[in-house]
Amino acid sequence: MEYAIRTENLVKKYDKGFTALDGISLQIKRGEVVGYIGPNGSGKTTTIKILAGLMKPTSGRAYVNGIDVVANPIEALRTIGALIEVPGRYDYLTPHEMLTYFARVYRMNHNGIDRRIKEVLEWVKLSDWEHKKIGTFSTGMERRLVIAKTVLHKPDILILDEPVLGLDPVGIRDVRELIRRCRNDGMSVFLSSHLLSEVAEVCDTVIFLSKGEVILSDSIVNIGRSVEEAVLHVKFLKPLSKEEIEKLRTVELIRSLDVRDRTALLHYDGEPESSAKILKLLVSSNFEVVSYGMKSAGLEDFYVSVMGDEKGVN
Amino acid sequence: MEIATTRGNINNAVIDTFLSFRFELVRYLKSKRLLILGGLAIIMPLLFLLKTVNTASGFAVLALDVFGVFIVISAAMFTGDAVNGEFERKTNLLSFSTPQRRSSIFIGKYIAAVLATFFVIMLFYLTMTLQMAGLYGWGEIPAELGKSFLIALLSAAAAVGVVFFFSSLLKRTMASTIVGALFIMWVMEIVRIIMMVVGQEPWFIPTYSAELLKNVLNTESILDLAPQQMFQERIQERFGITLTFYEPELWLGIAVLATWAIVGFVSGMAIAVRRED
């Protein structure tokens, strides 16, 4: 099987003896959206820099679309779009000038360059700024422009290192939409992020990295299952009366409960059948249920359980 | 098949070099660097508006006396950020992750710096020629001015080569710009004086060879107020040192300048393509 991204025992040692990557082996399937998570200094950016041809590994191999990045960087880089850290900006140029240059580097068809530039600038909501100097841009706009550059040539693989850094909530939502759009277009996305909620929202799989080593790799679905607690989160239409709370206490399947205003946390045995029975009972007892679901500990709690007390995640 | 691939790679490298060169020129234009230095190149000969000397050659030598320093400054301004600027500004994160060789990017930048400096020199010589024509008449313009122009271009290429090397070697653009310029104007000059003291011709010093751009006009500058002999005597009197004056030979000087240009460029490239964050 040909993977979108594959690495074999990737090792990167810096001059001062620091080992940034200690035998990383990754296999990312085509069309997959993979989150790459780890604390600061865990080796995320180093991996991405090697995949994007910015750095050479000390040993090991890295392939994108089956092409060796070190042996054949030009061919490999043609198929990827990479956003790494916070790149600098060409202050005196306009987005149009900058993107035209990169479009030519990617050997895009000359007739289609202007159209494509307008298209990507519209995606990142910079259409009105196409001919304004980049030097006048805010951090968020700068970020959007770099994202536009990353998808300009319709790459097969997107490699994104902290793509939402410096973006406002609307910008973050737009990037999420963009990643979804890319996935729908069949692109593979390799996403390194500090924002675990972001990763949980858009990724199929998550790879946890610590001190230059992969410590866990699993699907978001599996991770979600493993962090579900035996607690039901129920929201009612109105705040519960004392009688209603007492009524809930009498339900045999509910071991204990915490009620606050219109919300109740019902502790039970965690079995799906029990959950279904409790819901049935609530409805038949005329409780006006607005929402009902299992409380999940979330990726953040899972991260802490996997990484321990390592710092560096927001 | 292999030959076709090699040819394809070469074609791609040429296209990428051209793209990088053009992109850099646009940057020079937009940042007004080219405009400012070009403007200064035009203004400089105009500072000598008056017919200060009797001959057109004398006028040219006078103007070129000042212009030597300007060549070095222009080369430093255009080349100082050629390599380290990419890393310092972090634009390498944008350009190096695209399908082009770093060598193509840097060769393009080097060519842009060379041609921008050439352009500034051309403006200077053009303005100076027009001014000489106005002051002395077209017939008085020395034929050797063309030779002087070509040597000025070669001097500029040597200066660009040296600064390019420092741009690859040093981290900060400000450092490479200043160190590059000072290396040529001060360090090399100090070595030159030491050579003169010990009675050795400083043939390998680029600024020494660059004097050819005046010497080919075969006219003394009025700025040489103290003739060499008098200067020698004063130095002898005050410091007890005997200075030996030399004049660069045309072909050796040309060879020296070309060598500085090539060595600076090649060694700069060797460092630049290996450089990582």
Chai-1 contact restraints between the chains, C-beta under 6 A:
chainA,res_idxA,chainB,res_idxB,connection_type,confidence,min_distance_angstrom,max_distance_angstrom,comment,restraint_id
A,A52,B,S97,contact,1.0,0.0,6.0,A-B,restraint_1
A,G53,B,S97,contact,1.0,0.0,6.0,A-B,restraint_2
A,L54,B,F96,contact,1.0,0.0,6.0,A-B,restraint_3
A,M55,B,E276,contact,1.0,0.0,6.0,A-B,restraint_4
A,I74,B,P99,contact,1.0,0.0,6.0,A-B,restraint_5
A,L77,B,P99,contact,1.0,0.0,6.0,A-B,restraint_6
A,R78,B,P99,contact,1.0,0.0,6.0,A-B,restraint_7
A,A82,B,S97,contact,1.0,0.0,6.0,A-B,restraint_8
A,I84,B,L93,contact,1.0,0.0,6.0,A-B,restraint_9
A,E85,B,L93,contact,1.0,0.0,6.0,A-B,restraint_10
A,P87,B,K90,contact,1.0,0.0,6.0,A-B,restraint_11
A,P87,B,L93,contact,1.0,0.0,6.0,A-B,restraint_12
A,P87,B,L94,contact,1.0,0.0,6.0,A-B,restraint_13
A,G88,B,R89,contact,1.0,0.0,6.0,A-B,restraint_14
A,G88,B,K90,contact,1.0,0.0,6.0,A-B,restraint_15
A,G88,B,T91,contact,1.0,0.0,6.0,A-B,restraint_16
A,Y92,B,K30,contact,1.0,0.0,6.0,A-B,restraint_17
A,Y92,B,S31,contact,1.0,0.0,6.0,A-B,restraint_18
A,Y101,B,F23,contact,1.0,0.0,6.0,A-B,restraint_19
A,R104,B,L19,contact,1.0,0.0,6.0,A-B,restraint_20
A,V105,B,L19,contact,1.0,0.0,6.0,A-B,restraint_21
A,V105,B,T98,contact,1.0,0.0,6.0,A-B,restraint_22
A,V105,B,Q100,contact,1.0,0.0,6.0,A-B,restraint_23
